[in-house]
Amino acid sequence: MISPNVETFIGCDSSYRAADIVLYGAPFDSTTSYRPGARFGPSAIRHESFGLETYSPYQNADLTDFDVFDSGDLELCFGSSEAALADIEARAAEILKDGKLPLLLGGEHLVTLGAVRAVAQKYPGLHIIHFDAHADLRDDYLGAKLSHACVLRRCHELVGDGHIHQFCIRSGERAEFEFAAQHTEMHKFDFTGLAELTEQLCATKEPVYLTIDLDCLDPSCFPGTGTPEAGGVSFLQLLDAIRTVAKANIVGADLNELAPMLDISGVSTATACKVLRELLIALDKGWPGFQT
């Protein structure tokens, strides 16, 4: 049995047994290519959440209407990406085995790979919906295959062509966009096509993993991230996208790349808290997700 965390995200104090969704943190940023600090994201989100209401006027629902358990942060090896990923995969697998939806808080985006390994093992035919400023499709970054710049390329090796759907992408090297043209479904700059994709996935009842890199947001509203990219979506656009995709059979999800110390105003952390609240409520409204 997973033990409760000392400091939980507001409203997420259900027992593990009763919970439908289980939060777990991966405070890891050892492959960050520009500005580090995302390892402090999960704890900052929990701490600052107590400045947030549990009620969402956007969805007319309250976190206390649902059962969410916050298991806290994993203790990860910063010197080994593979060891860290193995620990993340093991925690996700444990949550999945108990019939619950794992929701990972990063950390840098590489942490997604550990969770996807576990989810893809349980749910063959998995689709990944990816919100991000960056393509993350490099085969390697400075010779490293395990990097936050390569995470969707590694995920593609697990799920194959036609199963990765990317939105808001506005940065990457030419080779990444060429790879996407052949192997993924990429929607540049915004969420155009998301409603249609969700409708298709709902019709086929296929399992979906949702990964949200918060730098999909424009840095004018979310500067606290390691590699900010101008031209992003608004907070309200992201909330609408979350509510849209939550209609699909979501079987796992993550939220990553908040680096709280890079925004001393605290606005980025407050924004991340609100995004997480809306994500939890949207997913809980749709639970149970895909059924075997």
C-alpha positions in Angstrom: 0.0 0.0 0.0 1.3 3.4 -0.9 1.5 5.8 2.1 0.0 9.3 2.1 2.3 12.3 1.5 3.0 14.9 4.2 2.0 17.9 2.1 -0.6 17.2 -0.6 -2.1 19.1 -3.4 -5.2 20.9 -2.1 -8.3 18.7 -2.1 -6.3 15.6 -2.9 -6.4 13.9 0.5 -8.5 10.8 -0.3 -7.2 7.4 0.9 -5.3 5.4 -1.6 -7.9 2.7 -1.5 -10.7 5.0 -2.4 -8.9 7.1 -5.0 -9.6 7.0 -8.7 -6.6 9.2 -9.5 -3.2 9.0 -7.9 -0.7 11.9 -8.1 3.0 11.1 -7.9 5.9 13.4 -8.4 9.2 13.0 -10.3 11.5 15.8 -9.2 14.1 15.2 -11.9 15.8 17.7 -14.3 19.3 16.1 -14.9 19.0 16.3 -18.7 17.6 19.8 -19.0 19.3 21.4 -21.9 18.9 25.1 -21.0 17.8 26.4 -17.6 17.5 23.9 -14.8 15.0 24.0 -11.9 12.1 21.8 -12.9 13.0 19.3 -10.2 11.5 21.8 -7.8 8.2 21.9 -9.7 6.2 19.2 -8.0 6.8 20.4 -4.4 6.2 24.0 -5.4 2.8 23.1 -7.0 1.7 21.3 -3.8 2.9 24.1 -1.5 1.3 26.9 -3.5 -1.9 25.1 -4.1 -3.2 26.3 -0.8 -3.7 29.7 -2.3 -6.2 28.1 -4.7 -9.9 27.2 -4.2 -10.8 23.6 -4.7 -13.9 24.8 -6.7 -13.7 25.3 -10.4 -16.1 27.8 -11.9 -14.9 26.7 -15.3 -16.4 23.2 -14.8 -18.8 23.8 -11.9 -17.2 21.1 -9.9 -15.0 20.8 -6.8 -11.9 18.7 -6.2 -13.6 17.5 -3.0 -16.4 16.0 -5.1 -13.9 13.3 -6.2 -11.3 10.9 -4.7 -7.7 11.9 -5.5 -4.7 10.6 -3.6 -1.4 12.4 -3.6 1.5 10.0 -3.0 4.2 12.6 -2.9 7.5 12.7 -4.8 9.7 9.8 -5.7 13.3 9.9 -4.5 15.1 9.6 -7.8 18.8 9.1 -8.7 20.0 12.4 -10.3 23.1 10.7 -11.7 21.3 8.1 -13.8 18.4 8.8 -16.1 17.7 5.1 -16.6 17.5 4.5 -12.9 15.2 7.4 -12.4 13.0 6.2 -15.3 12.8 2.7 -13.8 11.6 4.1 -10.5 8.9 6.2 -12.3 7.8 3.2 -14.3 7.6 1.0 -11.2 5.4 3.6 -9.4 3.1 4.0 -12.5 2.8 0.2 -12.9 1.8 -0.2 -9.2 -0.9 2.5 -9.6 -2.2 0.9 -12.8 -2.2 -2.6 -11.2 -4.5 -1.3 -8.5 -7.0 0.0 -11.2 -6.3 3.7 -10.8 -5.2 6.5 -13.1 -1.6 7.6 -12.6 -1.0 11.4 -12.9 2.7 12.3 -12.9 4.1 15.7 -11.8 7.5 16.6 -13.4 10.2 17.5 -13.4 11.6 17.8 -16.9 9.8 16.1 -19.8 12.0 13.0 -19.9 10.1 11.7 -16.9 7.1 11.0 -19.2 9.0 8.1 -20.7 9.0 6.1 -17.5 5.2 6.5 -17.1 4.5 5.7 -20.8 6.6 2.5 -20.5 4.2 1.3 -17.8 1.0 2.5 -19.5 1.9 1.1 -22.9 2.7 -2.3 -21.2 -0.8 -2.4 -19.8 -2.7 -0.9 -22.7 -1.6 -2.1 -26.1 -2.5 0.3 -28.9 -1.8 3.3 -26.7 -2.2 6.8 -28.2 -0.2 9.8 -26.9 -1.6 13.3 -27.0 1.2 15.8 -26.5 0.9 19.5 -25.7 4.3 21.3 -25.9 6.2 24.1 -27.5 8.9 21.7 -28.6 8.8 18.7 -30.8 11.0 16.6 -28.5 11.7 14.2 -31.4 15.5 14.4 -31.6 17.1 10.9 -31.9 19.8 12.2 -29.5 20.9 15.4 -27.8 24.7 15.8 -27.7 24.9 12.0 -28.0 22.4 11.3 -25.2 19.4 9.2 -26.2 17.7 9.9 -22.9 17.1 13.6 -22.8 14.0 15.8 -22.5 14.7 16.8 -26.1 14.3 13.2 -27.2 11.4 12.0 -25.0 8.7 11.8 -27.7 11.2 10.0 -30.0 11.7 7.3 -27.4 7.9 7.2 -26.8 7.5 6.7 -30.6 9.7 3.6 -30.3 7.1 2.2 -27.9 3.8 3.1 -29.7 4.8 3.4 -33.4 3.5 5.4 -36.2 0.1 7.1 -36.1 -0.1 7.0 -32.3 1.5 10.3 -31.3 -0.5 13.5 -31.7 1.3 16.7 -31.1 -0.2 20.2 -30.5 1.2 23.7 -30.1 4.6 22.7 -31.5 6.6 25.8 -32.5 10.3 24.8 -31.9 12.6 22.1 -33.0 15.4 21.3 -35.5 14.5 20.6 -39.1 15.1 16.9 -38.7 12.4 16.7 -36.0 9.8 18.3 -38.3 10.8 15.9 -41.1 10.5 12.9 -38.7 7.1 14.2 -37.6 5.8 14.4 -41.2 6.5 10.7 -41.6 5.7 9.3 -38.2 3.6 11.5 -35.9 0.6 13.7 -36.4 1.9 17.2 -35.7 -0.3 20.3 -35.3 1.9 23.4 -35.1 1.2 26.5 -33.0 -2.2 25.7 -31.4 -4.9 23.1 -30.8 -6.4 23.0 -34.3 -7.6 19.5 -34.9 -7.9 18.4 -31.3 -11.7 18.2 -31.2 -11.7 16.1 -34.3 -9.0 13.8 -33.0 -10.8 13.4 -29.7 -14.0 12.5 -31.4 -12.2 9.8 -33.4 -10.5 8.3 -30.3 -13.8 8.3 -28.4 -15.5 6.4 -31.3 -12.8 3.7 -31.2 -12.4 3.7 -27.4 -8.7 3.5 -27.8 -6.5 4.2 -24.7 -4.9 7.6 -24.5 -2.0 9.0 -22.5 -2.0 12.8 -22.1 1.3 14.6 -21.6 1.3 18.4 -21.0 4.6 20.4 -21.1 3.6 23.7 -19.6 5.8 25.6 -22.0 3.0 25.1 -24.5 1.7 28.2 -22.8 3.0 31.6 -24.0 5.8 32.9 -21.7 3.8 36.1 -21.2 1.6 34.0 -18.8 4.1 31.2 -18.0 7.7 32.4 -17.9 8.8 30.0 -15.2 10.1 27.2 -17.5 13.5 26.0 -18.7 13.1 26.8 -22.4 10.4 29.4 -22.9 9.2 29.9 -26.5 7.3 33.0 -27.7 4.0 32.4 -29.6 2.3 30.0 -27.2 -1.3 29.4 -26.4 -3.2 31.2 -23.6 -4.3 29.8 -20.3 -7.9 29.7 -21.4 -7.0 27.9 -24.6 -5.2 25.2 -22.6 -8.1 24.7 -20.2 -10.5 24.3 -23.2 -8.1 21.8 -24.7 -7.9 19.8 -21.5 -11.7 19.7 -21.2 -11.9 18.5 -24.8 -9.3 15.7 -24.6 -10.6 14.5 -21.2 -13.6 13.1 -23.1 -11.3 10.4 -24.5 -10.3 7.3 -22.7 -7.4 8.8 -20.7 -5.5 6.0 -18.9 -2.5 8.1 -17.7 -1.3 11.7 -17.8 1.4 14.1 -16.7 2.1 17.8 -16.2 5.7 18.9 -16.4 8.4 21.6 -16.9 7.5 24.1 -14.2 10.8 25.6 -12.9 9.4 27.8 -10.1 12.6 29.7 -9.3 12.7 31.1 -12.8 9.6 33.2 -12.1 10.1 35.0 -8.8 6.6 36.6 -9.1 5.1 33.2 -8.5 2.7 33.6 -11.4 3.9 30.5 -13.2 3.5 28.3 -10.1 0.0 29.7 -9.5 -0.8 29.0 -13.2 0.5 25.4 -12.9 -1.7 24.8 -9.8 -4.8 26.0 -11.6 -4.0 23.9 -14.7 -3.6 20.8 -12.4 -6.9 21.5 -10.6 -8.7 21.7 -13.9 -6.9 18.6 -15.3 -7.9 16.6 -12.2 -11.5 17.6 -12.3 -11.8 17.0 -16.1 -10.2 13.6 -15.8 -12.3 12.6 -12.8 -15.5 13.6 -14.6 -14.5 11.2 -17.3 -13.4 8.3 -15.0 -13.4 5.4 -15.4 -11.2 5.7 -18.5 -10.5 2.9 -20.9 -11.7 -0.5 -19.7 -10.0 -3.7 -20.6 
